[in-house]
Amino acid sequence: MSFRELCLDVPVEVFDKIDLIFTEQEKKKDIVEFQRRKERAQNKANHRNRRKAPVVVNLHKSEKAWKRPRDEDEKQKLYRDVTIALNKITRDNFDKVCSEILNMKIDDDIILAGVIDIIFAKAIDEPNFGAIYAQLCHKLSIDLKIETIYDEEALKAINSGRTTIFRRILLNKCQQEYSKKQQWKLEADKVVVAEDDEEVERLKIKRRALGNIIFIGELFKLNLLTEKIIHFCINDLLKNPEEEEIESLCKLLITVGSKLDSSQSRKYVDEYFQRIKNIIEIPELNNRLRFSLMDVVDLRKNNWQSKKKVKSE
């Protein structure tokens, strides 16, 4: 079963039942400037060469049966505006920034895909803000009115009631980024630079992998990804428990443990923790990773409540 198929069994209406509750976030670090993500070559070709009228979604009423594709300059300006808005987002100004983005002209699936690319890049580069970016995705998935869809396969899935256009594009992006984790490791092994630069590059790749898994966990907490996706990720990380996989596993379980460890899936979580205990017993495992796994085991024993939080209460 593919990553995409695992995410098509949650009714669309559950999105409206999520309460947006922010947890305390670390003080926002200096925003790191990142390059705008390029449009896929195929999407660019579609903009230049499209001759037929696009398919119009019937989910939202619109008198316009056809709309001229956005020109490249207009798209890039919108993407810059989205990036500027995200650069200043915090827990305190979340509603204001959301309104700014919702007022931008994000009304077709190609533009939406570019916006999701930008949000994903920010979430990966700023792991401490993963929860905020997931909240933003949840808000946009409900309030954005996407009137035009150029992807006919996407339209069929939407009309079947299995998904929404936002959720479908978001899922595709999650699949792409998660599949890159092995590619990132290979790239790190191929880097031939000075020792200090090599360590910087390794830490950058590691940070992206951790940011990706944290963001996937935060999306799951808001029902934008299904439980099956999380089980897939956990099993995948447990297959080859090297340093990066163990660190990602710990981050994911800390993020989703409370929601995942329900009566329905507890038997699976029991199996995961038995495997974790077996990993802890491996003599060659370095102490830092062993203690990280032990902390996750203790967290579950404490009903997923951190000791710091319990003491403060």
N, C-alpha and C positions, 0 to 999 in steps of 0.2 A: 504494500500500500504506500502510495506516495505521500510526501509532506502535504501537498495540496488537498488530497482526498481526506486526510485526517481532520481537516478543518471545516468540512461542509455539513456537519450534523447538528449545529446549534441554531435554533430558530432565530430569525432576525429580530423578533420582538423582545428578546431578552436584553438587548442593548439598552432599552429605555428604563430598565429596572435597576440599573447600577447607580448607586449614590457616589458622587465624586467627593472623596475625603482625602485631603492631603496629609501626609505624615511630615514630620520635621525634616528638613533637608539641610545638608551642610551649606555653609556660606558659599555663595556662588564665586567660583574662581574666574580669573580673567578669561574672557571669551577668546578661544583660539580661532583665528581666521582660517577658514577652510575653502578650498576651491569649489566652485559650483560644479555640480555633477553634470556631465554631458548627457544630452539626450541620446537614446539609442539610435543608431544609424537608420534602422528601419522606420522608427517614428518620424525622423527627419524626412526620409524619402516619402512617407505617407503624406506629410504636409505639403511637399513640393509637387507631388505627382497625382494627388487624389483627383479623380474626375467625377466620381459618383457622389450623390448626396449621402451624408452619414446617417446611420440608424438613430432614430430618436427614441429615448427611453420613455415609456408610458407611466413610469412611477410618479413623475411630477408633471403636472399639467403645464403645457406650454403651447403658445400659439405658433411658435416658430418650428416648422418642419425641417428646416435646413439652416445651417449656420456656417459661415465661411471659416475655415480653419484659421487659427491664430498665427500671425506671422512671427518669425523668430525673434525679432527685436522686442515685440510685445511680451512674448513668453519670458525672455531673459529679464526684462524689467520686473515682471511679476515675481520671478524667482528671487531676484535681488531684494524685493520688498519683503518677501516671506523670510528670507535669511536675516534681514535687519530686525524684523519683529521677533524672531526666535533668539537673536543675540541678547535681547533685553528681557526675556521671559523669566519670571521668578514666581514663587508661590504667592507672593503678595499681589502681583499685577496680572495674574493668570487670566482672569475674566476680561480685562482690558485688551490684552494681546490676542486672546481668542476672537474677540469682536473685530479687531483690526484684520485678522486673517479671513474671517468669515465675510467681511465686506469687500475682499478682493475678488476679482473675476475668475473664480475657480469653478468652471461650469461644464467642463468636458473631461473625459477619462484620461486624455493625454496630459493635460495640464495637471490633473490630480496626481498622476503617477510621478511627475516631476516634483510636486510638493512633498509627496510621501518620501521620495528619495532624499530630499533636504532634511526632513524631520528625522529620518533614520540615521543619516550621517551625523547629525547633532547628538542624537541619543547614544550612538556608539562612541563618539569622541568625548562625551560628558556623562559617564556612567552614573554620577551622583544625581543627575537630573532625569534619569530614566523614568521615574514615576511621573514626573511632570509632563514629559513628552508622550507617555502613554495616555495620560488624562487628556492631553490635547487631541490625540487620535480618536479617543472615545467621543469627545465633544464634536469634532469634525464629522465623524461617521454618522452622527445623528442630525446635525444642523446644515451640513453642506447640501445644496441642491444641484446635483449633477444632471443636466438636462440632455446632454448629447454623449453617446457612446459610439466610438469607432470600431471597437472590438466586438464582432458579432457573436463569438463564442461566449464572451462575458455576458452579453445581453441574454443569451439563452439560459445561462445559469441564474441570472437575476430574475428572469421571468418565471423560473421554476420555483422561486421562493427559497432557494437554498442559501443565498448569500446576498450581499449588497455590493455595489461597485467599489466602494471604499474598502470593504473587508477583503474583496477578491484581490485588489491591487496590493493591499497591505500584506496579505498572505504570500503573494508572489515575491514580494520584497524580502520577507522573513526567510523564505526558502532559499533565495539567492544568497543572502548574507550568511545564513547558517552553513550552506555548502562551501563557503569560502574559508572556513576555519582550517581545513587541511591545506588549502592553497597558501594561506598566510604562514603556516608552519614551514612549508617547502620554501617559500620566499625567504624566510628568516635563515634557513640553513644555507641558502645560496649567496647570502650577502657576504661580500668580500671587501671589508673596509677595516679601518683602524679599530682596535679593540674597544675603545670608548664609544665610537660611533655604532659598532655592532650591538653593544648593550643597549644603546638608545633605541635602535631599530627593533630589537627584540622586545623591549618594554612597550614600544608603540603597538606592535602587532598583538602582544598579550593584552594590552588595554582594549583594543578593538574587539577581541574575542570575548572578553569579560563584559564589555559594554553591550555587545550584541545579546548575550545570554540573559543579562539583567533586563534588557528591554523586552525580550520575548516573555520573560516571567511577568513583568508588569502588564503587558498586553493580555496575558492569560488571566490575571487577577480581575481585569475589567471585562472578561468574556469576549474579547476580540480575537482570541485564539482558543481552541478547544483543549480539553484535558488530554486528549489523545496526542496532541502535539507535544505536550510536556513529557508524557510517558516516552514518546519517541526520542526526545532529546536526552532524557535521563539514561535510557538504555544505551543510546549511542555513546554517551560520555563514559559509561561503565564498561564498555567493550574493551577499551584500550586506556586504562587509567594511568596516563602519564601526567606530568606536572600540570600542563595547561588544562587537561580534561578534569583533573581533580579540583583545580581551582574554580573552573566553570561550574562543575557539579555542586560545589559548596555554595557558590553565589546563587545558583538556580534554586536549590533547596531552601536556602534562607529566604529567598524572595517568595516562593510559591508554597512552601511547606504547610502553612496553616490552612490554605484553601484546598490543597491537594490531599491532605491527610484526613479525608472524610470517611464515613462508614463504607461508602461504595468502593473506594479505591484503596482502603487501608491495607488490604492484603498485598497489593502491589508495592505499596510503600514499605511494608514489612520486609518484602523480598529485597528491595533496594538497600535497606539498612543492614540486612544480613550480609549482603555483598560488601557494603561499606566496612562493616566490622572485619570481614576477611581481609580487606585491603589494609586496614589499620595494623593487622598482625604481620604484614610482610616485613621481614627484617631490613630489607634494602630501602624501604620508604624513608625519606628524610623526615626529620622531626617536625619541621614546619608544616608539611602537608599532613602528617599524622595528627598533629594538634588541631589543625583546621577541621579535619574529619571528626575528631572527637568532640569539638565544639558543636558541630551540627547534630551529632548523636545526643549530646546533652540538651540542646535546644528542643529537640523533639520530646525528650523525657520531661521537659519543663513546659509541655503543651505549646511549644513554639513561642514562648514568651522569653525575651532576653532577661538575663539576671539584672541588668542595669534598669530595665523598665519595671521589673517587679519591685526592686529596692526603692525606686522613686515613688511608687504607689503606696 
